[in-house]
Every structure is written in C-alpha cells, then in structure tokens.
Amino acid sequence: MATTMTYGDYSFSPVPFITLTKDIVSSKEGTVSHQYRLQLDGTLTPLPDNPGGYSNIDTLQDDLLTALNEGGKPFTVSCDGSPLLACYPMIDSINFNPTQNNWVYTCDYNITLSFVGFSGEDDAPYVDSVSENWQVELQSEQHYYSLALGDVTTQYGGESYVTDSGPYTARVTHQVEAIGNTHYSSSGTKTKEAWEYAKDWVTGRLGFDNTVLSDSGVINFDVTDLGLYNHVKATTRSETEGKYGVTETWLVLATGSGVPNNALEDFTIEMSKNTATDITTVNINGMIYGLETISYGSAPGDYGITTSKISSAETYWNVVKTRLLPRAQLYSQSDSTRPLNSTPLSRNVGYSVSKGTISYAYSYDDRPSNCISGALTESINISDTNQADLFASVAILGRTAGPVLQSLGTVSAAARTVVIECMMSPSTGCTATLLEATKPTSQVATILCSFETALTGTYSQVFKQADSEQWSPKTGKYSRSVTWVYQSCSGTPSMSMC
C-alpha cells in the first residue's frame, strides 16, 4: 500500500505522520462552528538519491518553505490512488527541529495546518470565537411622573383626559463580536476575508430583543408598547485579527400616557404670592428633548433619519402646550382660591433645531377672567364722585374768624366715571375697516351699558357728561372713558358721614 501526500504541486517524501484534531467553537447557546487542525510531524532527508550534507538539507528546507508560503492550496492524502483526506488549509506554523546529526543527513519538522471544512463540506459560519452581551440601565435623570389632571374640557376648553404621565426610560446596549476564519473554496480561492465572515455572524444577530426588558423577576417592563429611539451603532474591525464587532444602543420609552411617546420632558413649577395682593402667580418652565428614529437599511446609501429630533419635539410640544395650564392649576390649588386665568401673563418658547429641543416658560396667575373676549390684558376702573353740600363763602374785610359760610339749600350732583383699558392683538391692513378689525368697541359698549342701566334703574335723572375713546391699531391698545351725572328728583339726601 502506497500512501502519498501533496500540498499544491509539492509532494511530501517521506510522508509525515498526521495528527487530525477537531475543535468545536461554541457559546452557551450551543455549537457555532467547527475547526480542524492538522499536525504534520516529518523528516527531510536527501538520502538515498543524494549524498548527505547541510547544503542539501538547506535546499530541502527552502523547497518546503517555498511550497507552503501561502495557504489555500489543495492538501491531499491518498492511498493507492484513493483519496483519504482533501482540504484547503491555512498554514499556521512551520518549525524545523535539531537532530543528532546536526542537519547533515536529516531534519525533523512540525507543520500545523488549519481548515474549517473538508472538500465538499459547508461548515459555515466560519468563525473562531463569538460573544453577545446585553445591558439594560434605567435612566435615573428622567423620572417617571403621573399627574392626575382630571377632566379639564369644561374648565379650560381643552381635551378630556384624566392623567398626564411621562414614560419609564431605559438605555439598552447590545454588543456582538466575532473572530472569523479564513476559508478557501474548492477552487482554492479565498471567498472572503476572515473579518468578513465575522461580520456575517455579527450582522445576523443585530436588532432589538424586548425580552431583555421583560425578564421575569428582574426589570419586568410592560413590553407591549415600547418606543425605540436614538438607535446608535458603533463598529470595530480588525483585518489583521479577523475580528468584527458592533455595539448598538437604544433609548427605550415604555408605558407613557397622555403625551406622545416620542420625546422626554423635564419641567418645574414655581408659585409666588404677594402679601400686598390676593394674586397667586405660577411659573411653569420646561425643556422637551425630541427623539429620533433611524433606518440603517441593508445596503450602502440606505441610512437615513426617518424622524428627526426636532420633528418629534414639535409633535410633542403641540400636544403638551395644552397641558401647561392644567399642570399649573394642579399645583396651585393649595395657594389659590380661584382658578388660574386661562390667558398667560407671559409665554416664551425657544427652539434648538440642531439639538432637537424646545424650551418653554409660561406664567399664569389667578386674576379674574377677562370680560372682553380676545383681550390680552384688561383693566376696569370705577371712580364715583358723591353728592356734596353747596354753600356760599363770603369774605368780610376785617373778620378774623374767616369767611361767612351760608348754605344754599341744595347739593351737588353725583357722578360716576368708568374707564376700561385693554390690549388686543394688533390689526393688520391699511384700510379703515381692517385697522378696526380687532377694536373691541361693541364688547366695551356692552359693559358700559350695564353700568348705565344700573344707574337709570336707581336714579330718576341720569346724564352722560363725557365719553372718550382711544384706539391704536398698530399696538392693539384700546381705552374708553365714560362719565355719568345722576340724581333723584325727590327726597332729601343726607351728607352726614356718621
């Protein structure tokens, strides 16, 4: 029986002793792949065809090194022409060992070959080691909140809802890494680089797994309605080591209600009350952090932001701005005896487009509601001039006691002046009709009419003494002042204060 061994065009003579081992690459989940190793223990000798001598041994060493200078060539072992083993290995190491004849007649050697599949076998994936790890970290800087706002449809004219709550948030990190093997096809060509095989294994395991949040007895999130945002991927690649890894992170939002599940919000509420007045002021300041959604796709050029941070923040803001007044009212109930005025004293909104944030600052107080619809601010002042005695004052020359006072037997007429001032939205346009579009004349007239009706229902004589009106269409400032003089035709008024 004749045994032959070849690597490419090189024939081993004499045929070395072969040791074949099979390594199983596995993880806790099970077997990932197989890897084979061949150990060739042989001897180089020029005998019997050529004489001994170091130079001849050196030539045989060079021939072996030249033949095995690169991997991927066919390695075969046959017996009487029948193949026993065939593969396309990598050359891991070649070592020449000393002999007792000092490499004059023989030279021992050890060759280590490795491969991941015999000819005709498919042992993919071609990886040497793998790892996959998940990490979940609850975000302490974004606290969950739940505000029992109640049904505010009637009170504020907004939507009907019971609670306004922020979501639980968690940072989830997923790390996947593998080291690939070099593999040659049956034609002896390298199909992929080792790191590319590692990448194949890694990319097949990417993506979110919500079971890491619903681990029984650990975190116990309700995963039926999760929002996944700010998905960031970081890759590591070592071509020399055949290594490839990906670390991906998500910001996860869970179980929020009453507000869109696409942003985070932080807000503060401050209350103040001046001892000189019975007015409670409530300031609510906040910041909205929009979250983005990303599509990575499957090919170069597919990457894109499907929902930007600023777009998410704007969607959130359009909803939450109707909640500011109920939130302020909720926290002011203990200090205010009246509901807050629905028209804010001031409001400021700031946009950071690049950061995807919206800041807001609103100020409310519990001043009485406006009587004039659409008025930004308004004031109503009532001034009464009560009746007084009419008398004559006659100065007498030399009278040291002062002038002589003599009653005329009558009294002055009473008067009431009502001044209404308000600030409306400025009018636009340049025609008389457009410039007076927001002028509140009819509403103010209705209020003044009620004062006049109250006077005519009590007194027999009521006269309008003065009536002036001012309107600034470009600023929206309006004022009207009316004075009535009134009296009764019968009866004797008393001027006494006690």
C-alpha positions as CSV (number, residue, x, y, z in Angstrom):
1,M,0.0,0.0,0.0
2,A,1.5,3.3,-1.1
3,T,0.5,6.5,0.7
4,T,1.0,9.9,-0.9
5,M,0.6,13.4,0.5
6,T,0.7,16.6,-1.5
7,Y,0.2,20.3,-1.0
8,G,-0.3,22.1,-4.3
9,D,2.5,20.8,-6.5
10,Y,4.6,19.7,-3.6
11,S,4.9,16.1,-2.6
12,F,5.9,15.1,0.9
13,S,8.7,12.4,0.8
14,P,8.9,10.6,3.1
15,V,5.2,11.1,4.1
16,P,5.0,12.6,7.6
17,F,2.9,11.3,10.5
18,I,-0.6,13.0,10.6
19,T,-2.5,14.1,13.7
20,L,-6.0,15.4,13.0
21,T,-8.0,17.3,15.7
22,K,-11.4,18.9,15.6
23,D,-12.2,22.0,17.7
24,I,-15.8,22.9,18.4
25,V,-16.4,26.7,18.5
26,S,-19.4,27.1,20.9
27,S,-21.2,29.5,23.1
28,K,-23.7,29.0,25.9
29,E,-26.4,28.7,23.2
30,G,-24.7,25.8,21.5
31,T,-22.3,24.9,18.8
32,V,-21.4,27.8,16.4
33,S,-18.9,26.1,14.1
34,H,-16.1,23.5,13.7
35,Q,-12.4,24.0,13.1
36,Y,-10.0,21.3,12.1
37,R,-6.2,21.2,12.8
38,L,-3.6,19.0,11.1
39,Q,-0.3,18.4,12.8
40,L,2.4,17.0,10.4
41,D,5.5,15.5,12.0
42,G,8.0,14.5,9.4
43,T,11.7,14.3,8.4
44,L,13.6,15.9,5.5
45,T,16.5,13.9,4.1
46,P,18.4,13.9,0.8
47,L,19.1,10.1,1.1
48,P,19.2,7.8,-0.7
49,D,19.2,9.6,-4.0
50,N,21.6,12.4,-2.9
51,P,24.5,12.5,-0.5
52,G,24.2,14.0,2.9
53,G,25.4,17.5,3.8
54,Y,24.0,20.7,5.3
55,S,23.7,22.3,1.9
56,N,21.4,19.6,0.7
57,I,19.3,19.8,3.9
58,D,19.1,23.6,3.5
59,T,17.8,23.2,-0.1
60,L,15.1,20.8,1.1
61,Q,14.1,23.3,3.8
62,D,13.8,26.1,1.2
63,D,11.8,23.9,-1.1
64,L,9.3,23.1,1.7
65,L,9.1,26.8,2.7
66,T,8.5,27.9,-0.8
67,A,5.8,25.3,-1.4
68,L,4.0,26.3,1.8
69,N,4.5,30.0,1.6
70,E,0.7,30.7,1.3
71,G,-2.5,28.9,2.4
72,G,-5.4,27.9,0.3
73,K,-3.8,25.3,-2.0
74,P,-5.2,21.7,-2.1
75,F,-3.9,19.3,0.5
76,T,-4.5,15.7,-0.2
77,V,-3.7,12.3,1.3
78,S,-4.2,9.2,-0.9
79,C,-3.7,5.5,-0.5
80,D,-3.1,3.6,-3.7
81,G,-4.7,6.5,-5.6
82,S,-7.8,6.6,-3.4
83,P,-8.2,9.9,-1.6
84,L,-8.3,9.7,2.2
85,L,-8.4,13.4,3.0
86,A,-8.7,16.6,1.0
87,C,-9.0,20.2,2.2
88,Y,-7.7,23.8,1.5
89,P,-5.9,24.7,4.7
90,M,-4.2,27.7,6.2
91,I,-0.5,27.4,7.1
92,D,-0.3,28.2,10.8
93,S,3.3,27.3,11.5
94,I,6.4,25.5,10.2
95,N,9.2,24.6,12.6
96,F,12.5,22.8,11.9
97,N,13.9,20.9,14.8
98,P,17.5,20.0,15.6
99,T,18.8,16.4,15.0
100,Q,21.7,14.4,16.4
101,N,23.4,14.6,13.0
102,N,23.2,18.4,13.0
103,W,21.1,18.5,9.8
104,V,23.7,16.7,7.8
105,Y,21.6,13.7,6.9
106,T,18.1,14.5,8.4
107,C,16.0,17.5,9.6
108,D,12.8,17.0,11.6
109,Y,9.9,19.4,11.1
110,N,6.5,20.2,12.5
111,I,3.8,21.8,10.4
112,T,0.4,23.0,11.7
113,L,-2.4,23.4,9.2
114,S,-6.0,24.6,10.0
115,F,-9.1,24.5,8.0
116,V,-12.9,24.8,8.6
117,G,-14.3,22.2,6.2
118,F,-13.3,19.3,4.1
119,S,-13.6,19.4,0.4
120,G,-17.4,19.4,-0.4
121,E,-18.4,20.3,3.1
122,D,-20.0,23.5,4.3
123,D,-19.3,24.3,7.9
124,A,-20.3,27.9,7.8
125,P,-20.3,30.2,9.7
126,Y,-16.5,30.4,9.5
127,V,-15.8,31.9,12.9
128,D,-13.3,31.1,15.6
129,S,-14.9,32.7,18.6
130,V,-18.1,34.7,19.3
131,S,-19.7,36.8,22.1
132,E,-23.0,38.6,22.6
133,N,-24.0,40.7,25.5
134,W,-27.0,42.8,26.6
135,Q,-27.0,45.6,29.2
136,V,-30.1,47.4,30.5
137,E,-29.8,50.6,32.5
138,L,-32.8,52.5,33.8
139,Q,-32.3,56.2,33.3
140,S,-32.4,58.0,36.7
141,E,-32.1,61.5,35.3
142,Q,-35.5,61.1,33.6
143,H,-38.0,60.3,36.3
144,Y,-41.5,58.9,35.7
145,Y,-44.3,61.2,36.6
146,S,-48.1,60.8,36.7
147,L,-50.3,63.9,37.1
148,A,-54.0,63.5,37.9
149,L,-55.2,66.5,35.8
150,G,-58.8,65.4,35.7
151,D,-61.4,66.3,33.1
152,V,-60.4,69.8,32.0
153,T,-62.7,70.0,29.0
154,T,-65.2,72.3,30.6
155,Q,-62.8,74.3,32.8
156,Y,-60.2,75.0,30.1
157,G,-61.9,74.3,26.9
158,G,-59.3,71.6,26.0
159,E,-59.4,67.9,25.6
160,S,-60.8,65.5,28.1
161,Y,-58.1,63.4,29.9
162,V,-57.5,62.0,33.4
163,T,-53.8,61.5,33.7
164,D,-50.7,63.0,32.1
165,S,-47.7,60.8,32.6
166,G,-44.2,60.5,31.4
167,P,-42.7,57.2,30.4
168,Y,-40.2,54.9,32.0
169,T,-36.9,55.2,30.2
170,A,-34.0,52.8,29.9
171,R,-30.7,52.7,28.0
172,V,-30.2,49.3,26.3
173,T,-26.8,48.3,25.0
174,H,-26.2,45.3,22.7
175,Q,-22.7,44.1,22.0
176,V,-21.9,41.4,19.4
177,E,-18.4,40.4,18.4
178,A,-16.8,37.5,16.4
179,I,-13.4,36.4,15.1
180,G,-13.6,34.9,11.7
181,N,-11.6,32.2,10.0
182,T,-10.1,32.2,6.6
183,H,-11.8,29.7,4.3
184,Y,-10.9,28.6,0.8
185,S,-13.4,27.3,-1.8
186,S,-12.9,24.1,-3.8
187,S,-11.1,26.1,-6.4
188,G,-8.6,27.1,-3.8
189,T,-9.6,30.8,-3.8
190,K,-10.3,32.8,-0.7
191,T,-14.0,33.6,-0.8
192,K,-13.9,36.3,1.9
193,E,-11.6,37.8,4.4
194,A,-11.7,36.4,7.9
195,W,-13.2,39.7,9.3
196,E,-16.0,39.5,6.7
197,Y,-17.0,36.1,7.9
198,A,-17.1,37.5,11.4
199,K,-19.2,40.4,10.1
200,D,-21.7,37.8,8.6
201,W,-22.2,36.2,12.0
202,V,-22.5,39.6,13.8
203,T,-24.9,41.2,11.5
204,G,-27.2,38.3,11.6
205,R,-27.7,38.8,15.4
206,L,-28.2,42.6,15.4
207,G,-31.5,44.2,16.4
208,F,-33.6,44.7,19.4
209,D,-34.9,41.9,21.7
210,N,-37.6,43.2,24.0
211,T,-37.3,40.1,26.2
212,V,-34.3,41.8,27.9
213,L,-36.8,44.3,29.4
214,S,-39.4,41.7,30.4
215,D,-37.1,39.4,32.4
216,S,-39.3,37.9,35.0
217,G,-38.3,39.0,38.5
218,V,-35.7,41.5,37.3
219,I,-37.0,44.6,35.4
220,N,-40.5,43.4,34.4
221,F,-41.3,46.2,31.9
222,D,-44.5,46.0,30.0
223,V,-43.2,45.5,26.5
224,T,-46.5,45.6,24.7
225,D,-45.9,49.3,23.8
226,L,-42.3,50.2,23.5
227,G,-40.8,53.2,21.8
228,L,-37.3,52.7,20.4
229,Y,-35.3,55.9,19.7
230,N,-31.8,57.2,19.2
231,H,-30.6,53.9,17.8
232,V,-26.8,54.3,17.5
233,K,-24.4,51.8,16.1
234,A,-20.6,51.7,16.6
235,T,-18.4,49.2,14.7
236,T,-15.0,47.8,15.4
237,R,-13.0,46.0,12.7
238,S,-9.5,44.4,12.8
239,E,-8.5,42.9,9.5
240,T,-5.2,41.5,10.8
241,E,-7.1,39.7,13.6
242,G,-10.1,38.8,11.5
243,K,-12.3,40.5,14.2
244,Y,-15.6,42.4,13.7
245,G,-17.9,43.8,16.3
246,V,-20.9,46.1,16.7
247,T,-22.2,47.9,19.7
248,E,-25.7,49.3,19.3
249,T,-27.7,51.3,21.8
250,W,-31.3,52.4,22.1
251,L,-33.2,54.8,24.3
252,V,-36.3,52.9,25.2
253,L,-39.6,54.5,26.4
254,A,-42.3,52.4,28.0
255,T,-45.9,52.9,29.3
256,G,-46.1,56.7,29.0
257,S,-49.7,58.1,28.5
258,G,-51.4,61.4,27.9
259,V,-48.4,62.7,25.8
260,P,-46.8,61.4,22.6
261,N,-44.3,58.7,23.2
262,N,-41.5,60.3,21.2
263,A,-39.8,62.8,23.5
264,L,-38.6,63.4,27.0
265,E,-39.7,66.3,29.1
266,D,-38.3,68.0,32.2
267,F,-40.3,70.8,33.8
268,T,-40.5,72.8,37.0
269,I,-43.4,74.7,38.6
270,E,-42.9,77.7,40.9
271,M,-45.6,79.6,42.8
272,S,-45.5,83.0,44.4
273,K,-48.0,85.2,46.2
274,N,-47.5,88.9,47.0
275,T,-48.8,89.9,50.5
276,A,-50.0,93.2,49.1
277,T,-52.5,91.5,46.8
278,D,-54.5,88.3,46.7
279,I,-53.0,87.2,43.4
280,T,-51.1,83.9,43.1
281,T,-48.6,83.6,40.3
282,V,-47.5,80.3,38.9
283,N,-44.5,79.9,36.6
284,I,-44.0,76.6,34.6
285,N,-40.7,76.2,32.8
286,G,-39.7,73.1,30.9
287,M,-37.5,71.5,28.2
288,I,-38.6,69.0,25.6
289,Y,-35.9,66.6,24.2
290,G,-37.0,65.2,20.9
291,L,-36.0,61.6,20.0
292,E,-35.1,60.4,16.5
293,T,-35.8,57.2,14.6
294,I,-33.1,55.9,12.3
295,S,-33.3,53.5,9.4
296,Y,-30.0,51.8,8.6
297,G,-31.3,49.7,5.7
298,S,-29.3,46.8,4.3
299,A,-27.0,48.4,1.6
300,P,-24.8,51.5,1.3
301,G,-26.8,54.6,0.9
302,D,-29.8,53.2,2.8
303,Y,-29.0,55.1,6.0
304,G,-31.4,57.9,6.9
305,I,-33.2,59.7,9.7
306,T,-36.8,58.8,9.3
307,T,-38.0,61.1,12.1
308,S,-35.7,64.0,13.3
309,K,-35.4,65.0,16.9
310,I,-36.8,68.5,16.3
311,S,-39.8,67.0,14.4
312,S,-40.5,64.7,17.4
313,A,-40.1,67.6,19.8
314,E,-42.6,69.7,17.8
315,T,-45.1,66.9,17.7
316,Y,-44.8,66.6,21.5
317,W,-45.0,70.3,22.0
318,N,-48.2,70.7,20.0
319,V,-49.9,68.3,22.5
320,V,-48.2,69.2,25.8
321,K,-48.7,73.0,25.4
322,T,-52.4,72.4,26.1
323,R,-51.4,70.7,29.4
324,L,-49.4,73.6,30.9
325,L,-52.4,75.4,32.3
326,P,-53.9,72.2,33.9
327,R,-50.5,71.3,35.4
328,A,-50.1,74.8,36.8
329,Q,-53.6,74.7,38.2
330,L,-53.0,71.3,39.8
331,Y,-50.0,72.6,41.8
332,S,-51.6,76.0,42.7
333,Q,-54.8,74.6,44.2
334,S,-53.4,74.8,47.8
335,D,-52.4,78.5,47.4
336,S,-55.1,80.0,45.2
337,T,-58.7,80.5,46.0
338,R,-59.6,81.0,42.3
339,P,-58.9,79.0,39.1
340,L,-55.9,80.3,37.2
341,N,-56.7,82.7,34.4
342,S,-56.6,80.8,31.1
343,T,-54.7,83.7,29.4
344,P,-51.0,83.5,30.5
345,L,-49.2,86.6,31.8
346,S,-46.3,85.8,29.6
347,R,-45.0,83.0,27.4
348,N,-41.6,82.2,25.8
349,V,-40.8,79.3,23.5
350,G,-37.3,78.5,22.3
351,Y,-36.2,76.1,19.5
352,S,-32.8,74.4,19.1
353,V,-33.1,72.7,15.7
354,S,-29.7,71.1,15.7
355,K,-30.2,69.6,19.2
356,G,-33.8,68.8,18.7
357,T,-35.0,70.6,21.9
358,I,-37.8,73.0,22.7
359,S,-37.8,75.1,25.8
360,Y,-40.8,76.9,27.2
361,A,-41.6,79.4,30.0
362,Y,-45.2,80.3,30.8
363,S,-46.5,82.4,33.6
364,Y,-50.1,82.3,34.9
365,D,-52.0,84.0,37.7
366,D,-55.4,83.7,39.3
367,R,-56.6,87.2,38.3
368,P,-60.3,87.2,37.4
369,S,-61.1,86.1,33.9
370,N,-61.3,88.8,31.2
371,C,-64.6,90.4,30.4
372,I,-63.5,91.2,26.9
373,S,-63.1,88.2,24.6
374,G,-59.7,88.2,22.9
375,A,-58.2,90.7,25.3
376,L,-54.6,90.0,26.2
377,T,-54.8,92.2,29.3
378,E,-57.6,94.4,30.6
379,S,-58.4,96.8,33.4
380,I,-61.7,98.3,34.6
381,N,-61.6,101.3,36.9
382,I,-64.7,102.9,38.5
383,S,-64.5,106.4,40.0
384,D,-67.5,107.8,41.9
385,T,-67.9,111.5,42.8
386,N,-70.6,111.5,45.5
387,Q,-73.0,114.4,46.3
388,A,-71.7,117.2,48.5
389,D,-73.3,120.3,50.1
390,L,-73.4,123.5,48.1
391,F,-72.7,126.7,50.1
392,A,-71.6,130.2,49.7
393,S,-68.4,131.5,51.1
394,V,-68.4,135.3,51.7
395,A,-65.2,137.0,52.8
396,I,-65.7,140.0,55.1
397,L,-63.0,142.6,55.5
398,G,-61.5,142.5,59.0
399,R,-63.3,139.4,60.1
400,T,-60.7,137.4,61.9
401,A,-62.9,134.3,62.2
402,G,-62.7,133.7,58.5
403,P,-65.3,133.9,55.7
404,V,-69.0,133.7,56.3
405,L,-70.4,130.3,55.2
406,Q,-74.1,130.2,54.1
407,S,-75.9,127.0,52.9
408,L,-77.6,127.3,49.5
409,G,-80.1,124.7,50.5
410,T,-79.1,122.2,47.8
411,V,-76.4,119.6,47.0
412,S,-74.1,118.8,44.0
413,A,-75.0,116.1,41.5
414,A,-73.3,112.7,41.9
415,A,-71.1,111.4,39.1
416,R,-69.6,108.1,38.1
417,T,-66.7,107.6,35.7
418,V,-65.8,104.2,34.3
419,V,-62.5,103.7,32.4
420,I,-61.9,100.5,30.5
421,E,-58.5,99.7,29.1
422,C,-57.4,96.6,27.3
423,M,-54.7,95.3,25.0
424,M,-55.9,93.5,21.9
425,S,-54.0,91.8,19.0
426,P,-52.8,94.5,16.6
427,S,-54.9,95.0,13.5
428,T,-53.3,94.4,10.1
429,G,-54.0,96.2,6.9
430,C,-54.2,99.8,5.9
431,T,-57.9,100.4,5.3
432,A,-60.3,101.8,7.9
433,T,-62.2,98.5,8.1
434,L,-59.0,96.4,8.5
435,L,-57.5,98.8,11.0
436,E,-60.6,98.5,13.3
437,A,-61.0,94.7,12.8
438,T,-59.9,93.9,16.4
439,K,-61.2,97.0,18.0
440,P,-63.4,95.9,20.9
441,T,-66.0,98.7,20.7
442,S,-69.1,96.6,20.9
443,Q,-67.9,94.5,23.8
444,V,-66.8,97.5,25.8
445,A,-70.1,99.2,25.0
446,T,-72.0,96.2,26.4
447,I,-70.1,96.5,29.7
448,L,-70.7,100.3,29.8
449,C,-74.4,99.8,29.0
450,S,-74.7,97.6,32.1
451,F,-73.3,100.4,34.3
452,E,-75.7,102.9,32.7
453,T,-78.6,100.5,33.2
454,A,-77.7,100.1,36.9
455,L,-77.8,103.9,37.3
456,T,-81.1,104.5,35.3
457,G,-82.8,101.8,37.4
458,T,-81.9,103.6,40.6
459,Y,-81.9,107.3,39.8
460,S,-84.6,109.4,38.1
461,Q,-82.1,111.6,36.3
462,V,-79.0,110.2,34.5
463,F,-77.0,112.2,32.0
464,K,-73.8,111.2,30.2
465,Q,-71.4,114.0,30.8
466,A,-68.3,112.7,28.9
467,D,-67.4,109.9,26.6
468,S,-64.0,109.5,25.1
469,E,-62.4,106.5,23.2
470,Q,-58.9,105.8,22.0
471,W,-57.6,103.0,19.7
472,S,-54.1,102.3,18.5
473,P,-54.5,99.7,15.7
474,K,-50.7,99.0,15.4
475,T,-50.2,98.2,19.1
476,G,-53.7,97.0,19.9
477,K,-54.1,99.4,22.8
478,Y,-57.7,100.5,23.5
479,S,-59.3,102.7,26.1
480,R,-62.7,104.3,26.7
481,S,-63.8,106.6,29.5
482,V,-67.5,107.5,30.2
483,T,-68.8,109.8,32.9
484,W,-72.4,109.9,34.1
485,V,-74.0,112.6,36.3
486,Y,-77.1,111.4,38.1
487,Q,-79.6,112.3,40.9
488,S,-83.0,111.6,42.3
489,C,-85.8,114.3,41.8
490,S,-87.3,113.7,45.2
491,G,-86.1,113.1,48.7
492,T,-83.5,114.9,50.8
493,P,-80.1,113.4,50.6
494,S,-78.0,113.2,53.7
495,M,-74.5,114.4,53.6
496,S,-73.6,113.2,57.0
497,M,-70.7,110.6,57.2
498,C,-72.0,109.3,60.6
